[in-house]
Every structure is written in structure tokens, then in C-alpha cells.
Amino acid sequence: MDRPAYNIQRLPCPSCKRVFRNTSGLTQHRHTYHSRPHGHVLPAQPVLQPNNGPQSISPPPNNVPVNNLNPEGLYYQFHSKLNGRPCDSSGQFLLDPNAQPLPQARLETDWTPYNSRLEFETAEFLFQCVKMGQVNVNLLLELWAASLVPYGGRPSFSSIHDMLQVIDSTPLGDAPWTTITAKYMGALPANPPPWMVATYEILHRNTLVCARNMLLNTDFAEEFDITPYREYSGLLE
């Protein structure tokens, strides 16, 4: 019995390099994973409602860097030190304040920290698509390794622990969660309450990585202020 040939049509996602067999799958993926993050709502600028009667607008405070009153009757007091001056990744100020540092283009063959596209798609399939349990992942890797023995090859990952370490070191996407344990270390009374002898798990993310991911997200470009300011209405409110 002749077996059907494998369909090699592959449609890559331009954002994350995942591939699909048809356009409908690619479209659904982009709407799900690469649209504007849910829950991100840009704050609306307050508008000073016009009053039919005469208004007396007090001048801005003296010796304060502010802009002129705009059509909405608002003006801003900008921070004198945190001015958002452009710099490179090393903190060196750019000679041209209007210049933007060019993003470093990655080669299509660069799947860092994965060694190949196969490693990336294997991790994505096992961890995100089917959410396979750790025991089953290790079993699958053992079977995979056994099938490659005659050819001197090896599977993409040595174990589930190896795969999770590579996933956590991925520079794109969410910041990995880190778990630490903590417990009360002071002197205990005669009958200590349960919380004094219990051990607690604390899960946290690196806030610097979270901030970096937000700044790298092009969906937020030109949509937030890099200089802190105070906003006043024409009535100094």
C-alpha cells in the first residue's frame, strides 16, 4: 500500500518564525499571539470642558519648564532631570538626540538560544501546544534517542530539565518565573502558630526583563511618555 507523501507547504509567521500549513492557521495564530496585548488601554487625555461664562486662567508657576497652553487648556510641568534623552544599549548618549538606534537584525538561521529550528519547534510543540507532562517528555526523548543510535545522532534535548532551561533563557517573550522558598527564622514560642513553622514558595519575575520586553514591544511605540511630567488644567488643577 502506497503511503501519501508529506505535505511540505510551510507558511512562516513573520513575528515568531512558527510555521503553518495553511493561511487560516497563520491568521488565527497572529490574531491570538501577536495582536495588542489584552488589557492594555491607553489613558484618555482629560479635556477641559468649556464654560459659557468668563474664566480667569492663572499663569503657570514661575521658573518651571512648561509648554504653552494647548487648545484643551492644559499645560505640562516636565521633570528637569529625567528628560528621556536617547542613548544606546550601553548608556552612551546619542550625538543626534533625534536619531534612533537601529535594531540589530537577526539572521533567519539564528534560533538562539536554540541550536536549530527543529529544537525551537520541538520545544514549542511539547511545552505550549500539547503541554506534555514531564515524564512523557523524558520517555519521548529516550525513544527519539534510541531511533538515532544507528546514525550516531541525538535528540534535540537530553531531558525535560534541559528543554525547560533553554525555554527560560529565550530572550523573546515573557520573563521566566523564578521560585524561592522562605520561612520564619526567628525564635519560636512554646506553641508556635502554623505560619511560624511553615515553608512558603515565592514566585517572582525579573522586573528589569519585564520592563525590557515592554520597551521592545513595537505595539507601544510612540504611545507612552518617556519624560515624567505634571499635567495642569487652565485652573491649575
N, C-alpha and C positions, 0 to 999 in steps of 0.2 A: 504494500500500500504506500503510495507516494504521500509524503508529508508536505503540507503547504509551506512555502517559503516565508521567511520572516520579513515583515514589512519594515523597511529601513527608513521610511519617511520620518524626519525629525524636525520639529519646529522649536527653535530655542527661544527662551524668554530673554529679552534684552536686559532685564534688570538683575536677574539672579542666575542666569545660564541654565536653568532647568529646561528640559526639552519635553515636547508633547507630540503626539501622533496626529492630532487634528487641530484645526483652528478654534473649535469650540472649547476644547480643554485649555488651550492657551489663553483664550479670552476670559474664561471663568477664573483661571489662576491669577491673572493680572488684576481682575476686579477684587479678588479676595485678599491678595497679599501685597499688592503694590498701589492700592488706592490710598487716599489721605487717611491717616490713622483715625480710627473711630474715637470719638470723644474729644477730638481737638477742635475747639470752637474759638475762633478769633474774637477777642472782645471788641464790641462796637464802640466807636468813639462817641462820648457824650456830646450831645448837641444842645447848645443854649437856646431855649425856646424864646422866640421873640415876644416882647411885651408891647402892647399898644401904647402904653403911657411912656413918658420920658424916663430915661435911665441915666444914672450917674456912674460912669466906669472909672474906678480908681486906677492910677498908674501902677505899673509893676514896682516891686521893691527896688531901691537904688542899689547899684553895684552888683547886680545879679545878671548872669548871662541868660537872656531870654530871647525868644523870637518875637516878631511883630504879631499883633493880634490878627488872627486869621478870620475868614468870613463867618466862622461859627462863634466868634468872640472868645477864643481860647488862646492862651499863650503858655509856653513851657519854660521851666527853670531847669537847665541841664547841669549835670554833675561836672564840677570843674576838673576832676582828676580822671575819673573813669569815662574817657571820651571815645572808647571804641576805635582807637587808631589801628589801622590794618597792620598786621605783622605776619611773618612766615611761621612755619611749624616750630622753629627754634626760638621764637620770641623776638626776632630782629625786626624792627620797624621797616616798612617798605619806603623807599625813597619817594615814590609817587603814591600819595595817600589814596588816589582813585584807582590804583592798579589792584587787580585781584590775582592772588597766587594761583597759577594753573594747577588743576588737579593732575596727579600722576596717573597716566593711562596704564592700565594693566593689560598684559598680553592675553590673547584669547586662550593661550595654553597655560596660563598661570592660574592654578587652582589652590594656591596657598591658603591654609596650611595642609591641604590635601595634596597627595603626590600626583594625583591624576583625576580626570573627570570621573572615572569609574569609582574611585574612592568617595568622591562627593555624592554621586547618585546613590551609591550603596548606603551611605550614612543617612541621606535624606529619606530613602525608601524605608529603612528599618526603624529609624527614630521618629520620623514625622508622619509618614504615610500609613504604615501598618502598626506603628507603636508596639513592635515585637518585644516580648519580655526578655530579660537579661539571660536567663537560662537558655531560651530558644535561640538567641543570637549567638551564644557561645557554641551551641550544637551546630548551627548552620555554618559557622566559621570552621569548625572541625571537619564537617563534611566537605566543605569547599577546599580545605587544605588537602584532604585525602585525595580528592579528584585531581589535584595538581601535582601530586608526588611524581608520577611518571614523567612529567615535563620539567621538573625542577623549579616549579613556581610556588607561589604562596598567595593566600587571600589578601584582600586589601587591609584587613585589620587582624591583629593577633588575638584580640579578645574584646569583649564588650567594654572593659575598662579602657583599653586603647582607643576605641572608637569614641567614647564619651570625652576623653581628654582632647581629642582632635576637634570635636564639635565645640567644646567650651573655648578652644583657642581660636575659633573662627573670628576674624576681625570685623566681619559684617554681621548685622542682625542684632539681636538683643544681647545685653550684657549677661554673662552667666551668673547663676545663683551660687553663692558660697555659704556653706553651713558650718557653724561653730557651736560648741556646747558651753554652757555656763551653769554654775551652781553657787549657792551661798557658801562662803568660805570663812565666815566669822565663827565666834564661839557659839555653841549650841546650848540652849537651856535644858532643863531636866526632861521636859516633854516637848520637843520641838514640833512646831506645826509642819504639815506636809511640805509647804513650799520651801522650807529651810533645808530639806534633805533631798528634794527632787532635782533632777538634771533637766535643763531646758535646751532645746535646739533653737538657734537664732539663724534665720536665713536673711541674707542681705546681698545687695549688688554693689559693685564699684560705682560710686556716683560720678567719678570722672569719665568712666566708659559710657555711662548713660548720657552725660552731657555731650560727649564727643559724637555719639550716634545721633543725637538730636541736631547738632550743628551740621553733620554730614548729610542729613536728610534734605534733599532738594525741594521737597514739598513746603518747607518752611522758609525758603529763600525770599528775601525782601518782605517778610511778613512779621518780623519782630524787631524791636528797637535794641541796638547794641549799646546805647548810652542811657544810663538811668536819668530820669527826669521827673519833675513835679509838674502836674498839669493844673492850671487855674482857669476859671471862667473870668469873664469880664468883671465879675463882682468879687474877685479874689477869693473864690471858694475852691 
